[in-house]
Amino acid sequence: MGTMCSKPTARPHDVILRDAQPADVPILFAFENDPAWREMAMVKHRSAAVFHAAWAKIFQGWAAGATDVVQKVILADGETCGTIGCHLQGGRHIVGYGLGQSYWGRGIASRALELFLPEVPQRPLYATAAATNIASIRVLTKHGFTIVEARSVLESARCLPRDELTLMLA
């Protein structure tokens, strides 16, 4: 769960999605660079150079007409608070999202997923979450994803070892 913050609670109609832009990358890096964010997602730290290179690859792909990555920025009350996207991996369309810690627990991820799902017509959609990330699992199941697999995942270049759930939206 996220921490409480002094900002007013976002109402669902205050959440919008827009295409990610290069100017968003420093804000998104700051969110991912937060140790609590990485602990929730159970991922390893990435340097600013690696993070920026990953986003540069996405932007270059879009400029070349690639459509295998859809990535939106989540805005709540006009503030950039995270991203939500879908990418093709191993023949599966994988949905993922992340919010800055100060936006956790405010219903923003749930509203963002509600807005995002109609933009990605492919089915089935898949998502993974660390088994300890109860908030994310709750958001996904609220929107029709069901758990189809539970497994232990070994440490990788990006991820920490963890128990992980795979969820699917048919």
Buried (B, 14 or more C-beta within 10 A) or exposed (E): EBEEEEEEEBEEEBBBBEEBEEEBBEBBBEBBBEEEBBEBBBBEEBEEEEBBEEBEEBBEEBEEEEEEBBBBBBBBBEBBBBBBBBBBEEEBBBBBBBBBBBBBBBBBBBBBBBBBBEEBEEEEBBBBBBBBBEBBBEBBBEBEBEBEEEEEBEEEEEBBEBEBBBBBBE
